[in-house]
Every structure is written in structure tokens, then in C-alpha cells.
Amino acid sequence: MLNKSADVCRIYMPPDANSLLCVADHCLKSTNYINVIVSDKQKHLQYLTMEQAIAHCTKGLSIWPQASNDDGAEPDVVIASAGDIPTKEALAAITMLREHFPSLKMRFINVVDLFKLTPSTEHPHGLSDRDFDSLFTEDKPIVFNFHGYPSMIHRLTYRRTNHKNLHVRGYKEKGNINTPLDLAIRNQIDRFSIAIDVIDRVPALRVAGAHFKEKLRDMQIECQSYAYENGIDKPEVDQWTWPGNK
């Protein structure tokens, strides 16, 4: 799809059901476009009200204030996601990082319309360089959790100012018949890998976060062992909910 004309191609990755409804409504009403919607068939968490989903999908990507704590300041790290499972795992990683590093300034950006990542000179949905730099910063580490091949995100953003600090987690052709979390761990898009990546990328945490990194790796091993022995993910993982939904 990336090789097709920018005049007709659109790719959407809604993070929850309300976003999916908004995207589907838009696509079904459109004409003369090739619309691709990437969505899981399984039940997932609901993060946005319908009003929030409409606003989010209209913009194509946005900062989620409920998952960010950098309002009025520069973030230490930008965590981004595109896709339902990557969004859930990124939010779970943010929850763990908040608990262990309360002073860490994190900005969470969810991307629905993938072509928002491209320059406005290359695609009608693309962001201007100024808007992109405002959202993703010019020099802070970006950890991007993606429902697809990492190279796709790099291809869309290679001309951006902060591309050198963009680190994409995505599908690596790993796994077969696995539990959802085990499959995520094998492809390094799980909450533990994302949290570890943040610790590695934020200079202030590279040494201070060593003990927590070890704990995260232990949790990874524990979750995989449980899945192998029981054929399902641990209940506390499978039934995890975003605190903002409570």
C-alpha cells in the first residue's frame, strides 16, 4: 500500500472499538479511495469515549493526556503506538514506569492514521515538520510500538528531524500458536520490552533503572513459563485494565 499513489491510499489502525466505529464510518462514506483498516477480531479494552474517539480519529494521531504527565514541560521520552495490541502493551508499560519512576516525564501518542507520520509535502494527510517536531520533539527518545514491520514506520518518518532517536518495536516473524502475551514477548512488543527500552533510552535511567530492568526480565520469563505450562496467559496479565478505565 505504501507504494500506491498518495492520492488514493489510506491506512488506519484504531486502538479500540469506538475508534474502529469512527474509522469505519469515515471509510464507508468515502469514495475513490483504497482504505485499509487493521483491527483485531478479539475483545479489547475501551480507552476513549465516542466523543474522544471522534476527535482522535479526526486528527489522525494525538497525545493522550490520560497516559501522559509532561503537560507544560518537555518529556524525557515519547512513547507512541499504532494498533490495538501495541497500544495495550504500551499503556501497560507506562503504568509500570509510572509506579517505579514517578518523576519520569512521559508523553504518549497514539496513531490511527499512519500517513500522518509522513511529511505534508508527500501525502495529503501528512503532518508539517513543525507539527511533527512539536509532538515527537526534536531530540528526545521515541519508543514506537507498532502492529506491523518496524521498517514501515522508518520508511514513513525517515525525513523527520528526530528520526535518529526513533526506535520501533514491531512484528519480527516470531511465534506460531502462542498466547497473546507470549507472542508479544517473542516479537518484543510486550509491556516489559517497552519498559526496558525506555530505561535504555533515557540517560537518567540507564544506571538508576538497572534493578527494575532485572525485575522486568524476571517477569517476562515468569509469564512465558506460565503460558507454556498452562496454555493461557497469567490472569493478572490477561485481565489487566488501564487505570483510567476504573
N, C-alpha and C positions, 0 to 999 in steps of 0.2 A: 504493500500500500504506500510505503514511503516513496516509491519510485513513480507513482502516478502523479498526474497533474494536481498542483495545489488548489486549482480552481474547483475541483470536484471531490476531493478526498477528505474525510473526517474520521478521527479515531477517538472513541470515548471509553473511559474506564471509571464508571461510577463506583463510589465506595460503599454505598448502602442502598436499600430498597427505594427510599424516597428520591435519591439521586437517579436511580435507574428509571423510575417513572418519569422524571423530568426530561432525562435524555431521550427516552423512548418517545415521549410526546413530541419533542422537538424533531426527531428524525422522521417520524411518521408523517409529520406535516410538511417536511421539506421535499423539494423536487429537484431533479437533475444533480443529485449528489450521491456519492458512494459513502454510506455511513457504516462504520464498524463499531459495534458495541461489545466490549469484553466484560462478561459478568458470569460469576459462578452460579450454579443451579442450587447450591446448598443454602440453608438458612444462615443469615449473618446478623451481626449486631446492627442496630439502628443508631446513628450518631446525630443526624440532622432532622429537625422538624421539616415539614413540607415547605414552609416559608424560607427556612435557611437553605434547604436543598435547591430551591428555585434560584435564590440569589447566588449560591455557589456555582451552580451549573451555568448560569448566565455569564458569570465571569470566566468560567473555564478552569480556573485554579484560584486558590485563595488561602490566606493564613487562617487557621482555625484558632481563635483566641482561647477556647476552652482547653487546648492542648499546648498553648504557648505561654511563656512567662517573661517575655522580653519587651513588653509594651513600654515604649518610651526610652528604650536603650538598644544598643547593638547586641545581637545574640552572640553567644560563644559558639554555637553550632546551629545549622539549619538541618532539620530532618524533614524529608519530603517522601511522598508516596503516591503511587498510581496503581489502582486495583484494589479489590476488596480484601483479600488475604494480606497483601503487603501493608495495607492501611491498618488492619487489626494488629499485626505484629509490630509495626512502627509505634502505634499508640501504647501497646503493652511495654515496649522498650522505654518509652518516655515516662511511663508510670514508675518503672523500676529506677530509672535515673533520677527522677524527682525525689524519691524516697532516700536515696543514698547520697545525692549531691544537690541539696536544696538551693544552693547558691548558683548552680549552673543555669545560664540563660539559654533557653531553647526556643526556637521558632519552628512550628510545624506547618508545612504547606502541603495541601492535597491537590493533586492534579487530576481533573476529569477529562479535559480536552488536551490530548497530547501535543497537538500542534501549537498550543500556547507557548511551548518551550522554544519554538523556532523564532528567529527574528521576524519582525513585521514586514521586512522587505522581501522575505521568502515565502510567506504564507499569509493569507488574509486574516487568519486567527492568531497570528504570532504577536508576541509582546515586543514593544520597543525595547532597545537596550537599556534605556533609563528605568523603565518599569521593571525589567528583569533584574537589574542590579539592585534596585530598591528592595525587591522581595528576597532574592537569593544572596545578596551582599556582593561586594567586590573582592573580599579576601577571607571570608570565614569558611570553615569546612562545611561541606554539604554531604549528607548521607542520604542517598535516594533509594528507597525500597520499591522495586518495580515488578509488575506482573508480566514479565517477558524477558527477552535477552538484554543484558546491560548495554550492549553495543548500540541498541536502538536509541537509548537516551543520549549517549555520547554523540551519536550522529546528528541528533536534533539540536544539541547545545554546543557543538564544537567551536562555534564562533563567539560564544559568550565570554565576557570578561573573566569570570571566575571558574571557567571550565577546568582549570588545572587543579582546583580544590573540590571537584565533583567526584564523589565515589559512589558508584552504582552497584546495588545488590539486585540480582535477578536470576532468572532461570539458567541453570548450568547443565541441563540434560541429566540430572541426577534423580534417582528414585524410580520406583515401579508401583507396586501395590503397597503403599505406606499409609500410615495415619497422617492427617493434615500437618501436625507439628513436625513429625519425623521427616516428611517430605520437605517442609520449610527449612529444617535444620540442614538437611543434605545439600540444599541449594543456597544456604547461608542467607536466607531472607527472614529467619526467625527472630524473635524478640531478643534472644541472648546475643546473636551475632550482631544485630544492630546496636545494642548497648555497648558491646565490646568495641565495635567500630568507632563509636562516638568517643569512648575513652582513649582509643589510639589516636584520634584525630585532633582532640582538644589538648593543646600543650599543657595546660594546668592539671590535666588528669592522667597524663602518661605515667607518672610515677605514683601520684596520690591514689590512683584508681587500681593499682596492681592487685590489692586484696580482693576488691569487688570483681575484677576480671576472673580471678581464680574461682570465685563463688559462682559466677555465671557459667563458666565452663563445666563446673561440677553439676550445675542444674541441667545443662544440656545433656550430659551423659546420663543423668538420672532419668530424664524424660524419655530419652531414646531406649534405655533399658526397660522402662515400664512399658513402652509401646511394643517392644519385642516380646515381652513376657505375657502381655495381656491383650494385644491386638487392638488396643484403643489408647488414646492419649490420657494422661493423668486428669482426673476430674477437675482439679483446680485450674488446669490449662484449658480444657475443653469448655468449661463453664465460665471462663473469665469474661468480665464485662468492664467496659470503660467506666471509670468512676463518675464521669459526668452524666451517665445514664441513670445513676441511682437517685 
